[in-house]
Amino acid sequence: MRTRDIFDNISPIDFRYWDGEVARYLSENGFTRHKLIVELALMRALASNEVCAQAAVDEVAAANGQVTTEEVYDEEDRIRHDIRALVNCIREKVSDGVKPYVHMTATSCDIINTADAARYRKVVEKVLIPALMKLEQTLIAIALREAKRAQIGRTHGQHAVPITFGFAVALYVSRLGNSILKLKELAAELRGKFSGAVGAYNASSLFFDDPETFESEVLADAELGLLPAEITSQVVPPEMMTRLLCEITIAAGILANLADDMRHLQRTEIGEVGEEFAEGQVGSSTMPQKRNPINAENSKSLWRIVMPRIITVFLDQISEHQRDLTNSASARTYGEIVAYAVSMAKRMTRVMRKLAVDPANLERNLAMSKGLIVAEPLYIILAALGHPDAHEKVRRLTLLAQSEKRPLEEIALADSELTPYIKRMTPRQREILGNPALYTGIAARKARKVALRWKQKLEL
């Protein structure tokens, strides 16, 4: 019996970030289960083509229910081959008359690649995408609720011109929505194979005039629901899985960007939002007052694990001739990309669902640059009214406003050169110069438009 304390595990994903939903598909038990599903699908196809009897299928189905991963590993320790170990464990539990049909015409990668396609498609469709959809739904709600709440826009870490907080969140609604759609598309494109040791259907052609049709029958099994790759070597071409893992990495990057933005907005000197802090939660081992944005920071930290992993995926794209084993260890780590992405999605959903928005600090920060952020509308209005060098004029006025610590509007109104232009301004233009919170363009309308579009598109 293989026993080990969970805290003796090496990878943090096996204790700290373990997720039961992900493990159902991507753990070693999940892998064994899906390989057994493929072996049974093969038996069903053999029976439907009258190669074996239905009773043989029933025996294998019953045997599969008794095979354990531990048993397979024990057998692999003995014979030093993973798939043959699995086959041996099935064969031990069926009658002699059924034994010859177990794994008939299959090579190891027929089982492995098909099992991988099935389980990665399922974990993306049943776990990752739903987790991202919950976050998307939360972001949509925030974008709609905060569509009109003015916030200072920031570029290069500096105050720019006003937007709204809902507009800032709507950007992530759009980015994440597009990634969700792409994940759906790429998961559906994963393909299986049943084309034998070099992909030329050598073994199955001994029994079937049209081995491609037989391959399709195996893969179309109700528990698999896959299409065959157009052509393979011993392995399915890696690009489909590579593209899927690339998009998962992209989605993780979007979550990390959201986490980073929320983390910076929680800085003491900004304080526009805050993560929920439980009553008994401790922020520091030595500073009792600390309330750290740990979930946002943790999400970005997880992205630092996910992002470099895609390099390994790209390295595994290369396989010599009909196949080599240079990806045999590295490909086993792909599941961690998915697992960490799921952890990020669930964590950021918790953050955003209970995110506290501080209207007073939003107003305070907007007012902090009140005297300067009207520089853009002032220069544009002056240029539209015919000033020959409005940008340079306003630039000089901002320097004066900064040195004298006076509002730019006040400096501009006192400048005799600008008096004729200011007199020609519309009431709305004058109002914006005096109240920059009104200078948000169509941020509120755009936030609502984007949020409602994705709510409808994703049927949330």
Secondary structure, DSSP 8 states (H G I E B T S, - for coil): -----GGG-SSGGGTTS--HHHHHHHSHHHHHHHHHHHHHHHHHHHHHTTSS-HHHHHHHHHHHTT--HHHHHHHHHHHS-HHHHHHHHHHTTS-TTTGGGTTTT--HHHHHHHHHHHHHHHHIIIIIHHHHHHHHHHHHHHHHHTTT-EEEEEETTEEEEEEEHHHHHHHHHHHHHHHHHHHHHHHHT-EE----SSSS-TTGGGT-S-HHHHHHHHHTSTTT--EE-SS-SSS--THHHHHHHHHHHHHHHHHHHHHHHHHHHTSTTT-SEE----TT--S-SS-TT----HHHHHHHHHHHHHHHHHHHHHHTT---TT--STTTTGGGGHHHHHHHHHHHHHHHHHHHHT-EE-HHHHHHHHHHTTTTTTHHHHHHHHHHTT-TTHHHHHHHHHHHHHHHT--HHHHHHT-GGGHHHHHTS-HHHHHHHH-GGG--TTHHHHHHHHHHHHHHHTT-
